[in-house]
């Protein structure tokens, strides 16, 4: 009997790369739709997406990772995630090129993020898992935003 822990993730694509976030953080996956634009926000802030009467702060995840913007396609999705931060939860919509699947990895098979040789800031990465078709980069959603940015991304702060 194995003591291996498993991590279930939602995998998604940005360009040719495959990323993942823990399935426990994913609230739902939406077809892409235009957001309610908010002036004077950071370049990656697209605006608010309506979700059952609530405004969900929505970001272009490509821009946040330093990748170039691309026009939405029929495969573009909004991954609605719960980001635990400082004792509360920020609900955030991440615009991704496509959602691929739900995968399970043994935690023993997840290596540390590389310090060099990647195009994205390594502090945003929780680890890297190997699959037969390549690597899956696990995203640390908590590290993607500084405390000041989280405050600025709160729907109340955006509307102010």
N, C-alpha and C positions, 0 to 999 in steps of 0.2 A: 504494500500500500504506500502511496506517495504522499509526502507532506507538501507538495507543490501548491502554491496559491495560484489562483487564476484571476485574471483581470479581463473583464468583458468591456469592449470598447466599440464606439461607432467610428468607422473609418470614413474619411472623406478626402477628396482630391483637390489640390490647388496646382494647376498646371500638371506637370508630369509626376509630382510628388504626392505621396500618400501620408496623411496625418490621422491622428486618432485622439479622441477624448473619452474618458470613462463613461460608460452607458449610464451610470448613476447620476451624472451631471446633466444628461440630455433630457430636457422637458418634452420637446417635440421637434419634428422636422416639417418645415413649411415649404411649399412651392415659392419661388421668388416672386416678390411683388415690390412695386415702388414704395419707398418710405416717405413719410411726412418729413420733408427737409427741415433742418434746423440751421439757422445762420450762425456763423462765427465759431463753429466747432472745429476740432482737429480734422485733418484731411480724411482720416479713416472713418469718421463718424458719418454714417449715411443719414440717420434720423431715427424716427420712431415707426415701428411696424405695429399695426393694430392686431391684437390677439385677444379675442373674446372681450372686447370693450376696454382693454388695458393697452397702454403704449409700451412697447418693448424697445429699449435702446438697441439699435442695429448698427453694426460696424462692417466695413469691408475688411474681412480677415486677411486678404491678400496684402492690402496696404499696411495693415498693422504689423505684418511680418516682413515688410520691406520689399514685397514683390510688386510688380507693376499691375495697375488696374486693368481689368478686361471687361468688356461689355457682357451683361448677363445673357445666358443662353437658355434653352429649354431644360437643361440639366442643372442650372443654378438653383441652389437651395438656401434656406435660412435655417441654420441649426440653432434652436433656442436652448440655451444652457443656463444652469444655475451655477453662478460663480460664488463660492463661499468666501466671504471677505470680512474680517474683523467682527465676527460674531453675528453677521447677517448674510443675506443672500441677495446678490445682484442678478437679475434676470437679463440676459443679454442675447441678442440675435447675431449670429456669426454668418455672414454671407460667404458661402463656399462654392467652388466650381461645380461640385457634384458630391452626393453622398453615395458611398460604395456599399457598405454592409455592416453587420455587427459581427465582430470577431472576438475570439477568446485566445489569450496568450497566457502561458505559464509565466509567472513573475520571474522565475529563474532564467527565462529566456530573454528578458528585457535588459539590455545593456545600458550603461550610462550614456548621456548625450555626448557627442564629440565636442572637444573644445575648439577645434579648428576644422575648416573644410566644409562648413555648411553656410548657406546663404542667409540664415535667419539667426537672430540673437540667441545664443545657446542658453541663456537664463530662462527662455520661454519653453525649453524642452525638458520633459520629465524623463525621457529615455528613448531608446530605439529598439524596436523588435524586428527580427528577421523573419521573412516569409519566403516561400519558394520563388515568388515573383518579385522580390525586392525587399526594401526596408519600409517600415511604418514608423513615423516619428510621433511619439506621444507628446501631446501638448500639455504644458502646465498652465491651465487657464488662470490660476490665481496670480502667477508671475507676469502675465502679459500686460497687466495694468498696474501702475503705481497707485499709491493711496490717493494722491491728488487727482489722478485720472478717474479712479473709481468714484470719488466724490462728484466730479464733473459729469460723469455718465449717469448718475442717478436721474430718473425721469423728472423729479422735482427740480433739480438743479438745471436740467436742460430747458425746462419751460420758463425758468426765471429770466 
